[in-house]
Amino acid sequence: MSTGARRWSLATVALLATVLALAGCAKPAGVDGDLTDDWPAMPAAEAAVPEVGACYDEAYDATSSGPFTTVDCAGEHHVETSWVGRFTGADADRDSPPIAGSAGRRTAFQDCVSHTNDYLGGDFHAATVFLGLVLPSSNGWKGGARWYRCDVEHFADPDSDDEVTTGSVKDGLRGSAPLAFPCVNATEKDSQYIDDITAPVPCTGSHSAEFVGVYTAPDKPWEPDATKRSNSARDGCWEQLYSYVGSRHTSQLIGVIWGSFQQDRWDLGDRGVRCYAYAETGNHRFGEPVKGIGSRNPKQG
């Protein structure tokens, strides 16, 4: 084939392609040429939201960006979600999650307390658990996340030393109340404070301390003086003890143990401390429950 024929052949193909392209641009009858007006708009992207009752095999963290990879609560896990709420109004309109100490965080945590108490079947302070508030990360918030999560960690002891990583905490204060700790043993250090509170023991047997209730301090600014904070908790716990034993004239063999306030919890609105009756007997053991004992001396365990 000559060079001229090859050129002619290519030119003919190009011309034919041009004709076909122009023919393809013509709109058939009833077609407006707009490829988008007959398709519904895509819905706005929504941030993932955690679920109540879900368990996670990850340590508690005050912020979470997802994804929410859950595990069976019967198996290995570290936290269980007792409630999921949503920020609304001015809190939802913020550019970032409500900061520590803000009214928004306090309101969210109080919602956590209310629903977690329902989830457990009683005051979470009376269970061997830790309750934490989880907020979306900054990136999650920018992506539209406005949820807050209430996570519960389960422990074998009131001091939160030994974590329990299997089984659900739901209804843990109902029925036989497996998460409750009415009586415990405590280790005294230097005759000034309690060094350790162990796992629950039966109140009918030998025990050194008995849970009498929670003292909730008045809602006021954080007290920077540690001694004043301790005195406030002590006095409040004595009142809890008097109510528990049924008399303000208690035996000298019954003392009191009080917890300490923590500023991060105070800023969330958690102003409660646990209170215990403590055996001031010779061996620091009660041999019977002291609830309702009045002014009588308790048996030594």
Wavefront OBJ file of the C-alpha trace (Angstrom):
o trace
v 0.000 0.000 0.000
v 1.331 3.419 -0.922
v 1.933 6.167 1.584
v -0.842 8.269 0.009
v -3.380 5.468 0.350
v -2.510 5.060 4.037
v -3.068 8.747 4.625
v -6.371 8.661 2.836
v -7.506 5.678 4.851
v -6.712 7.382 8.173
v -8.410 10.564 7.101
v -11.553 8.658 6.189
v -11.706 6.962 9.612
v -11.268 10.291 11.377
v -14.043 11.884 9.350
v -16.377 8.989 10.055
v -15.661 9.222 13.833
v -16.447 12.932 13.739
v -19.776 12.317 12.039
v -20.722 9.642 14.563
v -19.768 11.891 17.463
v -21.898 14.728 16.129
v -24.790 12.372 15.593
v -24.491 11.171 19.203
v -24.899 14.707 20.538
v -28.369 15.027 19.112
v -31.112 14.713 21.821
v -33.902 12.260 21.162
v -37.480 13.508 21.629
v -38.450 13.854 25.308
v -34.877 14.088 26.559
v -33.781 17.403 28.100
v -30.081 16.663 28.251
v -29.817 17.229 32.043
v -28.390 14.076 33.580
v -29.007 15.083 37.218
v -32.460 16.622 37.530
v -34.304 13.278 37.553
v -32.149 11.749 40.343
v -32.986 12.332 44.035
v -30.334 14.176 46.054
v -28.027 11.997 48.156
v -28.887 12.180 51.883
v -26.497 14.097 54.122
v -23.829 11.939 55.751
v -24.577 11.045 59.357
v -21.991 10.262 62.029
v -22.134 6.773 63.506
v -23.855 6.552 66.883
v -22.958 3.986 69.599
v -25.585 1.671 71.076
v -26.775 1.003 74.617
v -25.708 -2.407 75.930
v -22.668 -2.671 73.643
v -19.340 -3.881 75.021
v -15.875 -2.905 73.821
v -12.585 -4.716 74.172
v -10.709 -1.484 74.796
v -9.814 0.514 77.896
v -12.029 3.377 78.973
v -11.233 6.638 77.208
v -13.012 9.966 77.684
v -13.044 10.524 73.915
v -13.820 8.194 71.028
v -13.673 8.688 67.284
v -15.052 5.284 66.307
v -15.532 2.983 64.580
v -17.634 1.275 67.223
v -16.307 -2.261 67.037
v -18.273 -4.167 69.660
v -17.757 -7.584 71.221
v -19.961 -10.075 73.052
v -20.379 -8.878 76.655
v -20.070 -12.480 77.838
v -16.505 -12.544 76.555
v -13.407 -10.426 77.056
v -14.133 -6.702 77.237
v -13.324 -3.627 79.323
v -16.302 -1.284 79.093
v -20.063 -1.594 78.635
v -22.274 1.250 77.416
v -25.151 1.898 79.801
v -26.628 4.902 77.990
v -26.225 7.030 74.868
v -27.464 10.619 74.865
v -27.295 13.535 72.442
v -26.181 17.131 72.814
v -28.815 19.622 71.703
v -29.313 23.378 71.535
v -26.320 25.603 72.204
v -24.141 22.620 73.161
v -24.774 20.985 69.779
v -24.034 24.263 67.961
v -20.525 24.497 69.380
v -17.496 24.136 67.133
v -16.056 21.511 69.475
v -17.306 19.214 72.276
v -18.199 20.903 75.610
v -15.046 21.463 77.657
v -14.255 19.993 81.075
v -16.148 21.757 83.851
v -18.769 23.151 81.470
v -22.500 23.010 82.095
v -22.866 20.863 78.983
v -20.597 18.138 80.324
v -22.205 18.261 83.757
v -25.668 17.895 82.244
v -24.503 14.971 80.116
v -22.924 13.231 83.102
v -26.031 13.666 85.242
v -27.994 12.053 82.416
v -25.454 9.223 82.535
v -25.964 8.833 86.275
v -29.741 8.662 85.996
v -29.824 6.119 83.175
v -26.917 4.057 84.490
v -28.667 3.718 87.841
v -31.673 2.389 85.906
v -29.387 0.062 83.924
v -27.796 -1.349 87.080
v -30.878 -1.282 89.275
v -29.481 1.078 91.921
v -27.002 3.842 92.704
v -23.790 3.133 90.782
v -21.806 4.334 93.815
v -23.032 1.209 95.622
v -21.644 -1.104 92.923
v -18.130 -2.273 92.155
v -18.048 -0.187 88.997
v -16.615 2.999 87.540
v -18.893 5.238 85.475
v -17.275 7.399 82.801
v -18.520 9.936 80.263
v -17.291 9.502 76.671
v -17.483 12.310 74.092
v -16.731 12.306 70.350
v -13.245 13.306 69.320
v -12.714 16.744 67.759
v -12.681 15.193 64.291
v -15.823 13.218 65.067
v -17.526 16.392 66.251
v -16.554 18.198 63.049
v -18.039 15.266 61.166
v -21.413 15.802 62.844
v -21.211 13.543 65.891
v -23.296 14.980 68.750
v -23.704 11.869 70.905
v -22.272 11.197 74.341
v -21.740 7.739 75.745
v -21.914 6.445 79.316
v -19.429 3.613 79.851
v -19.197 1.310 82.855
v -16.114 -0.603 83.964
v -16.629 -3.590 86.266
v -14.268 -4.384 89.148
v -14.078 -7.115 91.771
v -13.536 -4.627 94.607
v -14.765 -1.150 95.595
v -11.231 0.262 95.261
v -11.289 -0.537 91.530
v -8.036 -2.489 91.715
v -9.045 -5.776 90.060
v -10.942 -5.476 86.785
v -13.588 -8.020 85.802
v -13.519 -8.472 82.032
v -16.366 -10.923 81.379
v -20.110 -10.716 81.860
v -22.584 -7.857 81.633
v -23.163 -5.360 84.440
v -26.814 -4.896 83.489
v -29.147 -5.419 86.496
v -26.100 -5.931 88.716
v -27.842 -4.262 91.673
v -31.140 -6.111 91.252
v -32.127 -9.450 92.764
v -29.077 -10.973 94.441
v -27.159 -7.780 93.525
v -23.865 -9.390 92.422
v -22.226 -5.982 91.976
v -23.026 -4.751 95.500
v -20.456 -4.690 98.308
v -22.305 -4.451 101.645
v -19.368 -5.751 103.670
v -15.636 -5.770 102.987
v -12.298 -6.146 104.702
v -10.011 -3.143 104.938
v -6.307 -2.764 105.598
v -5.358 -0.036 108.049
v -2.063 1.788 107.594
v -0.320 3.752 110.369
v -3.611 3.984 112.314
v -4.466 7.040 110.207
v -6.033 5.871 107.005
v -7.205 2.801 105.118
v -4.701 1.482 102.625
v -6.929 -1.007 100.822
v -10.517 -2.238 100.672
v -10.839 -5.777 99.385
v -13.513 -7.705 97.497
v -16.908 -8.129 99.216
v -17.343 -10.646 102.043
v -20.524 -11.886 103.773
v -21.831 -9.509 106.438
v -22.826 -12.455 108.622
v -19.202 -13.505 109.000
v -16.064 -11.705 110.113
v -15.609 -8.380 108.327
v -13.905 -5.098 109.097
v -16.104 -2.609 107.270
v -19.706 -2.251 106.226
v -21.005 0.035 103.482
v -23.482 2.490 105.010
v -24.228 4.819 102.093
v -23.035 7.717 99.967
v -22.491 11.250 101.208
v -23.186 13.831 98.501
v -21.567 17.199 99.168
v -23.356 20.490 98.424
v -23.053 21.828 94.891
v -20.419 24.516 95.218
v -16.985 25.347 93.745
v -14.111 22.923 94.266
v -12.395 23.292 97.648
v -8.610 23.490 97.103
v -7.817 22.771 100.772
v -7.441 18.991 101.127
v -8.033 19.051 104.889
v -11.320 20.900 104.484
v -12.410 18.449 101.799
v -11.568 15.497 104.028
v -13.379 17.003 107.017
v -16.458 17.580 104.891
v -16.460 13.954 103.723
v -15.843 12.695 107.280
v -18.717 14.692 108.787
v -21.049 13.658 105.976
v -20.176 9.996 106.422
v -20.785 10.146 110.168
v -24.314 11.294 109.361
v -24.689 8.331 107.002
v -23.462 6.020 109.764
v -25.899 7.390 112.347
v -28.768 6.768 109.964
v -27.514 3.253 109.165
v -27.125 2.038 112.759
v -30.210 3.919 113.919
v -28.617 6.044 116.635
v -26.431 9.106 117.072
v -25.043 7.516 120.234
v -23.014 4.811 118.572
v -20.696 2.360 120.273
v -17.059 3.414 120.502
v -16.296 0.125 118.768
v -17.798 1.509 115.568
v -15.783 4.013 113.604
v -16.202 5.432 110.115
v -14.255 5.302 106.860
v -14.808 8.007 104.254
v -13.723 8.370 100.674
v -12.090 11.375 99.054
v -13.400 13.810 96.475
v -11.664 13.983 93.089
v -11.590 17.271 91.191
v -12.235 15.774 87.753
v -15.315 14.013 89.114
v -16.394 17.127 91.009
v -16.215 19.119 87.766
v -18.577 16.558 86.208
v -21.006 16.984 89.091
v -20.115 13.759 90.919
v -19.765 14.974 94.540
v -20.453 11.625 96.176
v -18.122 9.669 98.445
v -18.622 6.184 99.850
v -19.013 5.760 103.587
v -18.299 2.680 105.723
v -18.746 1.627 109.327
v -15.326 0.443 110.542
v -14.610 -2.055 113.297
v -12.648 -0.449 116.148
v -12.658 -3.774 117.972
v -9.423 -5.394 119.142
v -8.864 -7.251 115.874
v -10.685 -4.711 113.674
v -13.395 -7.224 112.850
v -17.151 -7.209 113.323
v -18.765 -10.583 113.990
v -22.230 -9.470 112.906
v -23.893 -6.822 110.715
v -24.096 -3.436 112.414
v -27.108 -2.159 110.500
v -29.761 -1.111 113.012
v -27.543 -2.003 115.971
v -28.264 1.294 117.721
v -25.937 2.115 120.599
v -25.145 -1.522 121.414
v -21.567 -2.842 121.179
v -21.136 -5.094 118.134
v -19.823 -8.635 118.440
v -16.170 -9.055 117.606
v -15.428 -11.205 114.588
l 1 2 3 4 5 6 7 8 9 10 11 12 13 14 15 16 17 18 19 20 21 22 23 24 25 26 27 28 29 30 31 32 33 34 35 36 37 38 39 40 41 42 43 44 45 46 47 48 49 50 51 52 53 54 55 56 57 58 59 60 61 62 63 64 65 66 67 68 69 70 71 72 73 74 75 76 77 78 79 80 81 82 83 84 85 86 87 88 89 90 91 92 93 94 95 96 97 98 99 100 101 102 103 104 105 106 107 108 109 110 111 112 113 114 115 116 117 118 119 120 121 122 123 124 125 126 127 128 129 130 131 132 133 134 135 136 137 138 139 140 141 142 143 144 145 146 147 148 149 150 151 152 153 154 155 156 157 158 159 160 161 162 163 164 165 166 167 168 169 170 171 172 173 174 175 176 177 178 179 180 181 182 183 184 185 186 187 188 189 190 191 192 193 194 195 196 197 198 199 200 201 202 203 204 205 206 207 208 209 210 211 212 213 214 215 216 217 218 219 220 221 222 223 224 225 226 227 228 229 230 231 232 233 234 235 236 237 238 239 240 241 242 243 244 245 246 247 248 249 250 251 252 253 254 255 256 257 258 259 260 261 262 263 264 265 266 267 268 269 270 271 272 273 274 275 276 277 278 279 280 281 282 283 284 285 286 287 288 289 290 291 292 293 294 295 296 297 298 299 300 301
